[in-house]
Amino acid sequence: MCGRITQNLTSDEIAELFGAEDEVQSPGGRFNVAPTQNILAVAEPDDHRVVTTYRWGLIPPWAESAKIGAQMINARSETVAEKPSFRAALRKTRCIIPADAFYEWQRGGAAKVPHAIVRQDGRPLALAGLWTTWRDPATEEKVRSCTIITTSANQTLAPIHERMPVILPDESWDEWLDPNNSDVPALQSLLAPSPVEVVRAYRVSTLVNNVRNDSPELLVPV
């Protein structure tokens, strides 16, 4: 599972990293991004790569209510090509969610112990995602939303949690974002656990448990 991330980079910095146009001018500096909040992502609608925002928690186009999005914050790599909620997006509307870190909780007796997971080299994580647009039948408002794809945990993360988000290496960014690429088997081959040397995990304060807490202090090791 991936249910909390950090996005400290500005949208302009993300745009430079991914060779995209900045549509949102976001200042970044977010250290406790939670589901149902807006999240920065890189996508290529109409063959034009942009940094934009989506609501975290995918709302399928056929959904009667936006409430379903809270149950769609993650898509499992093993079934993403089959599930009605995700299979069309896998073929046509994929994105990358840049994150400086994500949080995971390890069971430690009666309590859950929070950990931050970051790249060993300090670079942002490029998390594989899907996006779609939903029209509210009551108001006709269009809502763009996204989900983060997860896979089985690698050896680094397995002691903490059985799942981890798919972290795309630089060389697969173009293939993943290309809206003209609908080769599902090839796309699924990218949805693998990252090599053990890519990320490291360390314990952080339980301050992260409360989504109202949002400061660099959340990433300080304890």
Buried (B, 14 or more C-beta within 10 A) or exposed (E): BBBBBBBBBBBBBBBEBBEBEBBBEBEBEBBBBBBBEBBBBBBBBEEEBBBBBBBBBBBBEEBEEBEBBEEBBBBBBEEBBEBEBBBBBBBBBBBBBBBBBBBBBBEEEEEEBBBBBBBEEEEBBBBBBBBBEBEEEEEEEEBBBBBBBBBBBBEBBBEBBEBBBBBBEEEBBEBBBBBEBEEEEEBBEBBBBBEEEBBBBEBBBBBBBEEEBBEEEBBEEE
